[in-house]
């Protein structure tokens, strides 16, 4: 009982430390696991036993027989399902071909390159060498996100890394499964035929079960056939059912099935999707915390000593500094990515939970089968996982600055509110070269924004922590323009630090527009207008107009006329090909001449551009 409670407590403590110091949680989790496992047995325990023994050894241990590996398999299935839920197919419009090549061509290069190096360095047979290389194909979303969270990057770069991390998980798992099947089946005339049959079964049953059960679960949820209080646990049990059932029909196809199921649900019209995602995220954090400590503690000191050789350093260097860049550069050839962006993607490739979990699972199974050299699999993979996480966590920000992908100025704009006026304004900004993201709790508004080819997400500002979304790292402006004064004030207060580097603005309240003596009117998107005025201006004439200004006197006169006209609202100022928000331009000390004033609503009587 003490060991079980200790794992949970230490795991959550490690997660807190990772959050506090902005590092991937995998790092403290593995270190704690090694401390309470092999290190404690060798240096800290008087009787030479581990403080936490994952497998029953006749005297102590948490899991008898294959219990640990069953737990690992089920836990990874839930983690991969949660990853599948976050996959949004519309997000890869600009970099779709790049991601496709990285997870296909890039995976093949890593697979064959790392396999050949492991074979000649450690004298492993070809099957084990390629099992190792199949396992290290995978990067991981659980380690990519913390590393990139505080590095402002272009959306295309962060999207490539995010999608690679999530999509390549099942691919690496499948490759490792196939090689494992090769080793289990053995050589002979039926070797290739058997492997191909196994692969076909995995793909067939994995996709069939995942697709079918996803639509079935969505139908049941949308028809409200499950009471609300059972929704999350019923979904969890369905995920486990899909994993196990698919595995029964085709061994190791369960991982593919749960990823397909998550992708179908995440991209479908599922009510309660956000609630389901929150539950799975919380569960994934707990499972990852327990899993990594158990897997690290299960390693023996003899396994670690196998790595105490120059060959380990050479293998790590070749995998990280040679094979990864070759894979990225060949996969991104003829893409829109620049040289410095390719260099950064080459540098960032931390391995995560799936690599470590499956390595421990297969390594131990092969050891029990008496396969020669199987003792190298788990420690070598853990070495790559720990090494890449340490390298990227400590150098990614510095390397981003060195190669010039670190955005010196975050210029993307986040709109809280996706109403008709907000969509019109966002579309104008997009046409003028700005990246604009709209968030709203109103699903119809979000759908209308997407139909207008705008980037939009359904978000409840009271329940979402948007700071973890690495694809919003380039956001520097926050504009809150919902119909709720409370939501606008809360959004600015909560998200200004993360997304308001260049400025945070909101619509004025009905009381504030009546008080011209406010201390700081620069916090308002437009100081004389609330949501009602904005809506009326849009309803009267849903168009955006541009007026050429030649002098400061003309600027002041036209701006004053716009402020006094209820159904015309000044929005932006364009000067020297740069677009400014009105309050931002007002704070500038430079002359207010030779510019263009942009406003919404009723056409006023003066010369227009």
N, C-alpha and C positions, 0 to 999 in steps of 0.2 A: 504493500500500500504506500509506503514511504517513497519507493522508487517511482511509482506512477505519479504521485502528487508532485514529486521533485521534477520530473520531466516537464510537466505542464507549467509549473512555476518558473523554472529556468528558461523554458521556451518563450514564455510571454515576456520575461525580463529581457531576454536577448532581443526580442522584437522591439521593445521600448528603447533599448540602447541603440539599435539600428536607426530607429526614427529620430532619436535625439541627436545623433551624430551624422545623420544623413548618409548612411552606408547600407549596402545590401544586407538583409537580415541573415542570409546564408552564412556570412562570415562569422559573427558571434555564435551562431547555432552550431556550426561544425566545430569551432574551437571549444565550445562547452562540451560537445559530444566526445571529442578527443580527450578532454581533461578528465571527464568522469568515467571514461572507458580505458583505452590503452595506457594513457599517461598515469592515471591513478593506479592501475594494476602494476605498473613497472616501478614507479617512484614514490607513491603516496600511501599505498595500502600495505599494512603490516603482513597480511596473509597472502599478498600477491593476487588479489581478486579485484575485479572492476567494481567501482561504486555503483554503476548501473550496468547490469548484465542483460542485454536484450533477449538472448536465446537461452532457454533452460539447459543447464549443463550437468544436471543430476543433483545439484545442491541448491542452486539459485538461478533465477532468470524469469523474465516477464512472459515470454512466448514459448510454448512447447513446440517441438518439431518444426513444421513449416509455417507456424502461426505468424511469425514476423513477416514473411514474404507475402502471405495473403493480405496482411494489414497494409503493407507497402503498396501492393497492387491496387487495393480498393482506394487507398488515400490518393494515389496518383491519378486514378480515374476521376475522382471528384475535382482535383486541382485542374486537370485538363478540360473537364466539362466547363468549369468556371472560366478558363481561358477561351474556350470556344464561344461562350456567351458574349464576350467582348469583341469578337470579330465582326466588323461592319464592312460589308463588301463595297459600299459606296466610298469608303475612305481611301481606297487604293487606286482611284481613277488616274492620278498623275504618275504614280510609280508602280502600277500593276505589273508591267513587263519586267521591271527590275527585280521586284520581289519574287516573281515566278522563276526568273533565272537563278537568283540566289538560292532558293530552296530546292532547285533541281540541279543545274549545272554546278553551282557552288557546293552543294552537298556532295555531288559526285567527286569533285576535286578534293574536298576534305577527306572523303571516305577512302579514296585510293591513295592519296598522298600520305595521310597519317598512317594508314595501314602498312605501306611499304617501309616508312621510317621506323615504326614500332617493330616490324619483323626483323630488320637488319640490326637495329640497336640492341634489342633485348632477346634476340634469337627465339621469339615466339613463333609458333606455327602460323601459317597464313590465316587459318580460321579465327584464331584468337586475336591476331593482329587486326583483322577487319572487324571483329566484334568491338574491339577498343575504338577503332576509328568511327564505327557506326554510332557508338555512344557519345563521342565528342562532337558529332555534327551539330547537336542541339545547342543553341543559345537559350536564354530563358527570360520570359517576361518578368519573373519575380526578382531578377537581378538587374535587368536592363532599366526598369523604371526608377529605382532609387539612384542609380548612377547618373541618369540623364535628367533627373527631376530639376536640378538647379543649373542646368546648362542651356541657355537660350539658343536654340537651333532653328533653322528653317524647317517648316513642316515636313517637306519631302524627306529630309534626312531622318528626323525622328520617326516618321511613319515607316520608313524602310526598316529601321532597327526594331521598332515595336512589332511589326507584322512578321518579320523574320523570326523574332523570338517566340511568337505564339504559333505560327504555322509550321515551323520546322520541328517543333516538339514531337508531334505524331510521326513525322517523316523519319526522324532519327530513331524513334522507338520502333517503327516498322523495320528499318534497316537492321537494327540490332536484333530484332525478333527473327528476321530471315537468316542472319548469320548464326544465331543460336540454334535455329532449326537445322542448318547445315551441319553444325557440330554434333547435334543430337542424332540426326539421321545417319551421319557418317558418309564415307565415300562409296564408290561403286557405280554401276551403270545407271542406276536410278537416281543418282545424286541430284543432278540438275532438274530432272523431271519432277522429283518429289518436292524440291524447293519451289519450283514454279507453281505446282499445285497448291502448296501451302500459301504462297503469296496470293494466288487467285482467291482462295477461300477467305483469307484475311480481308481483302478488299471487298469482296462480294458481301460477306456477312456483316462486316463492320459498317459499310455504308447503308446497307439495307436496314439493319436494326436501328442505327442512329436516325436515319431519315424517317422511318415509320413511327418509331416511338416519339420523336419530336413532334410530329404532326398530331399524333394521338394525344399527347400531353397538352399541347396548345389548344386542341379542341375541347378537352375536358375542363381546362382552366377558363377559357373564354366563355364556355357555357355555364360556368359557375356550378359545376357538378361536384366540386370539392369545397368544403367550408373553408373560410379564410384562415382559421387557426391551424388547419392541417395542410395548407398550401405548400409551405416550405419543406416540411418533412415528407409529404407525398412526392414532391419533386425529387428530393434526395433519394428516396427509396426507388423511384423510377430509374434514376441514373445508375444506381447499384444493380438493379434488375437488368438494365440494358447491358452493362459491362459483363455481368456474369453470364447472361443468356447468350450473348454474342461469343463469349469465350468458350462456352460449351460446344457451339457449332464449329468454331474455328479458333484453335488455341492462339491466344495473344491478340485476337481481333478486337477485344473489348476497348483498348485505348482509342483506336480509330473510331469505334462506334460512339463513344461519349463525346469526342471532339466534333464529329458530324452532328450529333444531337444538339450540342451547344451552339454550333454555327447556325443551324436551321432555326432554333428558337430565338437566337439573338438577332437574326435578320428578318424574322417574321413579325406578324401583327399579334403580339402576345400582350394581353393586359397583365399587369403586375410584374412585368419583366424587371423593373428596377428593384422591386422588393425582393424578387428571387435572386437577383444579382448581389444585393447587399448581404443576404443570408449566406450565399455561397462564398462570398469574399471573406466573411468572418470565419466560416468553417475552414476555408483554405488556409487562413493565417494560423489557426489552431493546429491543423494537420501538418503544415509545413514545420511548425515549431516542434512538434513531437517527432516528426519523421527524421529530420536532420540530426537531432540529438541521438536518436536510436541508431541510425545508420552509421554515424561517426563513432559512437560508442561500441558498435559491433566489430569495428576494425581492431585487429591485434597488433601489438608492438612489432611482431615479426613482419607483418605486412608493411609497416612504415619503414622498417630497416631495408626492405627491398629497394626503396627509392633513394637510399643513401649512396648515390653513385653519380658520376659526371654524365652518364647516359640520360639521366632524368632531366638535367638542365638542357641538354642538347635537344631532346624530344620536345620539351616545352617551347624552346626558342624556335624550332622549325615549325611547329604547329601554329604558333602565334604570329611570328614575324615573317614567315615565308608562305606557308600554305594558305592562311587566312587572306593576306593581301592578294595572292594570285587568284583565289576563288572570287573575291569581290571585284577585282579589276576586269576579269574575263566576263563576269556576270553583268557588269554595268557598262560594258562596251557599247558605244553608240546610244547611250542613254542621255538624258538631260542633266545628269549629275556632273558637277565640275570636278576637277582633279582633287582639290582640297576636300571636297565632300566624300569622294571615294576613299581618300586616305583616312579620314576620320572613321568611316564605316569599317574600314579594314582594321583599325586599331581597337574598336569596341566590339568584342565578341565574347562576353562572359558566359560560361556554362552554368547551368542551374539544376533545379530539383529533379527533372526527368533523367538527366545524365547520371546523377549520383544515385537516384533511386533504382533505376534499372540495372546499373552497374553492380550495385550491392545484391540485387535480386539474382541476376544471371551468374555473377561471379561465384556466389555461394553454391548455386545449383551445380555449376560445373565442377567445383571443388569436391562436392559430394559424389559426383560421377567419376572422380579420379582423373580428370583431364589434365594433362601435364601443362604447366604454365598458367593455369587458371588463377593462381594466387596473385598474379600481377594485375588482373583486370580492375578490381575495386580500388586498390591504392593508386594506380596510374590515373584512373578517371578522377578520383578525388583530388589528386595533385593538379590536374588540368583545371578542375572546377575552382579550387582554392586560389591557384596561381592567377588565373584570368580575372577572377573577381577582385583580388588584391590589386593587380596591375591596373585594371580599369577604374576601380573605385578611387585610387590615389592619383591617377594621371589623366583621366578623360577630360577634365576641365582645362588643365594646362595644355594638353595636346590640341584641344579645340581652339584655343587661343593661338597656339603655334602655327597651325595650318590655316587659320583664318575663317573657320566656320562658326566661331563664337560671335553671336550677334551683338555688336556694340550698342545697338539701339533696338529695343523691342517695339515694333510699329504696328503689329496686328491689333485689331479692335474687337473687344468682346462686348456684345450687346446683351444685356439682361432684359428680355422682352422681345417677342417676335411678332408683334401686332402688325397690321397693315402699314402704318406709318414707319415703323422700325424696318420693315422689309424694303420699303421704297428707299429709305435713306441708306440702308446696307447695300442695296443693289447699286446705288450711285457711287458709293465708296469703292465697291468691287470693280466697277467699270473704270475707276480712276487708279487702279493698280494696288488697292489696299486689300489685305487679307482680313475678312470679316467673319466672325463666328456669332451666331445667335443662339441663346438658350432661353427656354421657356418651359413652364410646367403644363402649358396648354398644348396638347398633342396636335390639335388641328392647326394651330399657328405654325408649329414646327414642320408639319407635313406641307403646308403651303409654302414655307420658306424653301424646303427641299425641292419642291416642284419648280420654284423659281431659280433653281441651281445655286442656292445659297447654302453655306455650311451651317447646319443647325442641329441642336441636340435637345432632347426632352430632359430637363433638369429641374429638380426642386431645390431652390437655393437654400432652403432651410435644412435639407437632408443630405446634400452632396458636398464632398470635399474636392473641389475642382483642382486644387494645387497638385494632386497626384497625376494629373493628365499631362504626360510629357509632350503631347502635341499642341499644348497651349503655352509652351515655354516662350514663344515669340510674341505673346500678347503684352502690349504695353499701355493700352488704353482700355478703360472700363467705362461703359455708358449704361446706366440703368434707366430704362424708359418703359416700365410696365404701367398698368393702370392703377397699381396699388402703391400708395405713398410709403407704406410700411416696408413693402418688399424692396423698393428702390433704396430706402435708407439702410436697410439691413444688408443689401448686396454691396453697397459702397463700403460700409463699415467692415464687412467680413472679407471681401475679396480685393480691397485696394492694395494691400501689401503684396499680394501675389501677382496681380494683373494691372496695377495702376502705376507702373513705373513712370510713364509719361503723363499720367493724369487720370483721375477718377471723377466722373461727372454723373449727375442724375437730373431728372426733371424736377423743377420746383414744385412745392406743394401749393394748394389753393390759397393757404394763408400767406406763404412766403412771397407770392407774386404781388400781394397787396402791400408789402412792406419794402419800400425801396431803400431803407436804411440798414439793410442786413450787412453784417460785418464782412462776410466773404461770399460775394456773388460768383466768384470763379469756380465754385464747386458745382454750379448749375450748368446743364447742357445748353440751356438758353434761359437767362435770368428772368424773363418776363412771361414765361409760358409753362403751364402745367400740362398734364395729360389730356385734359378736356380741350384746351386750346389747340394742342397738336392734332387731336382727332378731328376737330372742326375744320382746321386748315386742310387736312388731308381730304376730308369729305367734300369740301368746297371745290378743291382743285388738286387732285393727287398727282402733281407734277413738281419737279425740281427745276428752278430757274437759275441762270447765271447772269450777273450784271457786271460789266467792266467798270472799274474805278480808276480814275486818273490822278486824283488828289486827295489829301487827308480831309479837306472840307467836304468833298463829295462823299467820301466814305462815311463821315459822321452824319451827314444829312440823310443819306439813304438808310443807314442803320437805324437812325432815329425814327424814320418813316416806317420801317419794318416793325420796330418795337411798338409803335402806336397803332399799327394795323393788326387787329386780333387774328385775322385769317391769313396772315403771312408771317412765317417764322424763319428768322435767319439761322443758318446751320453752320456753314463753313466759309473759310476764306482761302483762295488759291493765290499764291504768290511765288513767282520764279519756279513754276512747275512743282511746287510743294503745297500739299493740302493741309490746312490747319483747322482744328475745331475752333469755333468762334471764341470761347473763353481762353483757349490757348493762344490765339492770335492777339487777343486784347492784352495779354500779359507781356507780349514782345515789346522791346523798346524801340524797334526799328520803325521807320515811317510807314504810315498806313495808306500809301499811294501805289499806283500801278499794280493793282491786284484785281481779283475777281471775287465778288460776293455771291454766295450761293444761298438760296432760300427756298422754302417749301410753301405751297399754297396759292393763294390768290395772286394773279398777275397784277403788279402795280404799274402805274403810269410813269415809266422812265425808260430810257434807251436800254435795250437788252442786248446781250452778246448773242 
